[in-house]
Amino acid sequence: YLERKRLQARLRALESLRQACPPRPQGLSLGPPLDPAWLQEAFGAGGAGGALPKGSRFTRTQHLTHEQVGGMRAGVVTPGPPTATCAPQDARSRQASEEAALEETLARLEAEIEGCRGEIRAAQLSLTQAEAEVRQGRGALGGREDALRVKARAVELLPDAQNNMAKLQ
């Protein structure tokens, strides 16, 4: 329950940020849609501006984002803006690698689906066989029951055979 509430609050905060964000410059369109560093610069919260003003509903979100970005910056060197000549090539190579990964995943899923289909066919076949055996067993039991009824009736009629002969004819 608490995890769902946290997720809902996070999604509401992200949606509010998306609606309040100014449009991104063309050079930054390759990054994630809500890059924390870009958001801080867009709202004036990074560097000289400090934290957002008191009473802002984004204060906690900005504070957590700032801590995460600070931790990420300590271990990672951020590359400069991409040049115009390598950006399309990088985008194409990234797209090609994503496409290859997706195709591999799709092939793996198709193989799993085919395996499941084979298992289902085998289960259906064994189910059909079991149903046929049950039907045969019920038919055999019905025949046995009829034979037992006839024998029981004959045993009942045996002591008074002379009188019952007329009834049987």
C-alpha positions as CSV (number, residue, x, y, z in Angstrom):
1,Y,0.0,0.0,0.0
2,L,2.7,2.5,1.0
3,E,4.8,1.6,-2.1
4,R,1.8,2.3,-4.4
5,K,1.2,5.6,-2.6
6,R,4.9,6.6,-3.1
7,L,4.7,5.6,-6.7
8,Q,1.5,7.7,-7.2
9,A,3.1,10.7,-5.5
10,R,6.2,10.3,-7.6
11,L,4.1,10.1,-10.8
12,R,2.1,13.2,-9.9
13,A,5.3,15.1,-9.2
14,L,6.8,14.0,-12.5
15,E,3.6,15.0,-14.4
16,S,3.6,18.4,-12.7
17,L,7.2,18.9,-13.7
18,R,6.5,17.9,-17.3
19,Q,3.6,20.4,-17.5
20,A,5.6,23.2,-15.8
21,C,8.9,22.6,-17.8
22,P,9.8,25.1,-20.5
23,P,10.5,23.4,-23.9
24,R,14.0,21.8,-24.1
25,P,16.6,23.2,-26.4
26,Q,17.2,21.1,-29.6
27,G,20.8,20.2,-28.5
28,L,19.6,18.4,-25.4
29,S,16.9,16.3,-27.0
30,L,19.1,13.1,-26.8
31,G,19.0,12.8,-23.0
32,P,16.2,11.4,-20.8
33,P,13.0,13.4,-20.9
34,L,13.4,14.7,-17.3
35,D,17.1,15.1,-16.8
36,P,17.5,16.3,-13.2
37,A,20.4,18.7,-14.0
38,W,18.4,20.3,-16.8
39,L,15.3,20.6,-14.6
40,Q,17.4,22.3,-11.9
41,E,18.7,24.8,-14.5
42,A,15.2,25.3,-16.0
43,F,13.6,26.2,-12.7
44,G,16.6,28.2,-11.4
45,A,17.2,25.8,-8.5
46,G,20.8,24.8,-9.3
47,G,23.9,26.6,-8.4
48,A,23.3,30.2,-7.5
49,G,19.6,30.0,-6.9
50,G,19.9,27.3,-4.2
51,A,16.9,25.4,-3.2
52,L,13.4,26.3,-4.3
53,P,11.6,28.9,-2.2
54,K,9.9,27.8,1.0
55,G,6.5,26.5,0.6
56,S,7.0,25.0,-2.8
57,R,5.4,21.7,-3.3
58,F,8.6,20.6,-5.3
59,T,11.0,21.3,-2.4
60,R,11.3,17.7,-1.3
61,T,11.5,16.4,-4.8
62,Q,14.1,18.9,-5.7
63,H,16.1,18.1,-2.5
64,L,16.1,14.3,-3.3
65,T,16.9,15.0,-6.9
66,H,19.8,17.2,-5.9
67,E,21.2,14.5,-3.6
68,Q,20.9,11.8,-6.4
69,V,22.6,14.1,-8.9
70,G,25.3,15.0,-6.5
71,G,26.0,11.3,-5.9
72,M,26.1,10.6,-9.6
73,R,28.4,13.5,-10.4
74,A,31.0,12.4,-7.8
75,G,31.8,9.2,-9.7
76,V,30.9,10.0,-13.3
77,V,32.5,12.5,-15.7
78,T,29.8,14.1,-17.7
79,P,30.6,14.5,-21.4
80,G,30.3,17.8,-23.1
81,P,27.5,18.6,-25.6
82,P,27.6,16.2,-28.6
83,T,29.0,17.6,-31.8
84,A,26.8,17.9,-34.9
85,T,28.8,15.3,-36.9
86,C,28.8,12.5,-34.3
87,A,25.3,13.0,-32.8
88,P,23.4,11.4,-35.8
89,Q,25.9,8.5,-35.9
90,D,25.6,8.0,-32.1
91,A,21.8,8.1,-32.4
92,R,21.9,5.6,-35.2
93,S,24.3,3.3,-33.5
94,R,22.2,3.5,-30.2
95,Q,19.0,2.9,-32.2
96,A,20.6,-0.1,-34.0
97,S,21.8,-1.6,-30.7
98,E,18.4,-1.1,-29.1
99,E,16.8,-2.6,-32.2
100,A,19.1,-5.6,-32.0
101,A,18.4,-6.1,-28.3
102,L,14.7,-5.9,-28.9
103,E,14.9,-8.4,-31.8
104,E,16.8,-10.7,-29.5
105,T,14.2,-10.3,-26.8
106,L,11.4,-10.9,-29.3
107,A,13.1,-14.1,-30.6
108,R,13.6,-15.4,-27.1
109,L,9.9,-14.6,-26.3
110,E,8.7,-16.3,-29.5
111,A,10.8,-19.4,-28.6
112,E,9.2,-19.4,-25.1
113,I,5.7,-19.1,-26.6
114,E,6.4,-22.0,-29.0
115,G,7.6,-24.1,-26.0
116,C,4.4,-23.3,-24.1
117,R,2.3,-24.1,-27.1
118,G,4.0,-27.5,-27.3
119,E,3.3,-28.1,-23.6
120,I,-0.3,-27.1,-24.1
121,R,-0.7,-29.5,-27.0
122,A,0.8,-32.3,-25.0
123,A,-1.5,-31.5,-22.1
124,Q,-4.6,-31.3,-24.3
125,L,-3.6,-34.7,-25.9
126,S,-3.2,-36.4,-22.5
127,L,-6.5,-34.8,-21.3
128,T,-8.3,-36.1,-24.4
129,Q,-6.9,-39.5,-23.8
130,A,-7.9,-39.4,-20.1
131,E,-11.4,-38.4,-21.1
132,A,-11.7,-41.3,-23.6
133,E,-10.5,-43.7,-20.9
134,V,-13.1,-42.4,-18.5
135,R,-15.8,-42.8,-21.0
136,Q,-14.8,-46.3,-21.8
137,G,-14.6,-47.1,-18.1
138,R,-18.1,-45.7,-17.5
139,G,-19.4,-47.7,-20.4
140,A,-17.9,-50.9,-19.1
141,L,-19.3,-50.2,-15.6
142,G,-22.7,-49.6,-17.1
143,G,-22.6,-53.1,-18.8
144,R,-21.4,-54.7,-15.6
145,E,-24.2,-53.1,-13.6
146,D,-26.8,-54.4,-16.1
147,A,-25.3,-57.9,-15.8
148,L,-25.3,-57.7,-12.0
149,R,-29.0,-56.6,-12.0
150,V,-30.0,-59.5,-14.3
151,K,-28.0,-62.0,-12.1
152,A,-29.5,-60.6,-8.9
153,R,-33.0,-60.9,-10.3
154,A,-32.3,-64.4,-11.4
155,V,-31.1,-65.3,-7.9
156,E,-34.3,-63.8,-6.5
157,L,-36.5,-65.8,-8.8
158,L,-34.6,-69.2,-8.4
159,P,-36.3,-70.4,-5.2
160,D,-39.8,-70.2,-6.8
161,A,-38.7,-71.5,-10.2
162,Q,-41.9,-73.2,-11.2
163,N,-44.1,-70.1,-10.7
164,N,-41.4,-67.7,-12.1
165,M,-41.0,-69.7,-15.4
166,A,-44.4,-68.5,-16.4
167,K,-43.3,-64.9,-15.6
168,L,-40.1,-65.2,-17.6
169,Q,-41.9,-66.5,-20.7
